[in-house]
Amino acid sequence: MEVFAVTIFMSIAFAVLFGVLFFAERSQRQRSSMEQISLLPLDGDGASHSTLSREN
């Protein structure tokens, strides 16, 4: 029975840790995460759309 108590405690602790880190990331004023930086080449003036239409 102690194993179940430890398992439940650890899962709740990880869920709380995930929630805290998630909301800390969302509340940052600087919106330059690695995911957003990697998507910057896809955002732009439509140059990628013109290259896609030429390939078709």
C-alpha positions in Angstrom: 0.0 0.0 0.0 2.9 2.4 0.6 3.9 2.0 -3.0 0.5 3.4 -4.2 0.9 6.3 -1.8 4.3 7.1 -3.1 3.2 6.7 -6.7 0.2 9.0 -6.3 2.3 11.6 -4.5 5.0 11.6 -7.2 2.4 11.9 -10.0 0.7 14.8 -8.3 4.1 16.4 -7.7 5.1 16.0 -11.4 1.7 17.4 -12.4 2.1 20.5 -10.2 5.7 21.0 -11.5 4.5 20.7 -15.1 1.7 23.3 -14.4 4.1 25.7 -12.8 6.6 25.5 -15.6 3.9 25.7 -18.2 2.4 28.9 -16.8 5.9 30.4 -16.2 6.7 29.8 -19.8 3.4 31.3 -21.0 3.8 34.4 -18.8 7.2 35.3 -20.1 7.2 38.7 -21.8 9.9 37.8 -24.2 8.3 35.5 -26.8 11.4 34.0 -28.3 11.4 30.3 -27.5 13.4 27.8 -29.6 10.2 26.6 -31.2 9.2 30.1 -32.3 12.7 30.9 -33.6 12.7 27.7 -35.6 9.4 28.6 -37.3 10.5 32.2 -38.3 11.6 31.1 -41.8 8.0 30.0 -42.4 6.6 33.3 -41.4 7.0 36.1 -43.8 6.1 38.0 -46.9 4.8 35.1 -48.9 8.1 34.1 -50.5 7.5 30.5 -49.4 4.1 30.4 -51.1 5.6 31.5 -54.4 8.3 28.8 -54.3 5.6 26.2 -53.5 3.5 27.3 -56.5 6.5 27.0 -58.8 7.1 23.4 -57.8 3.6 22.3 -58.6 
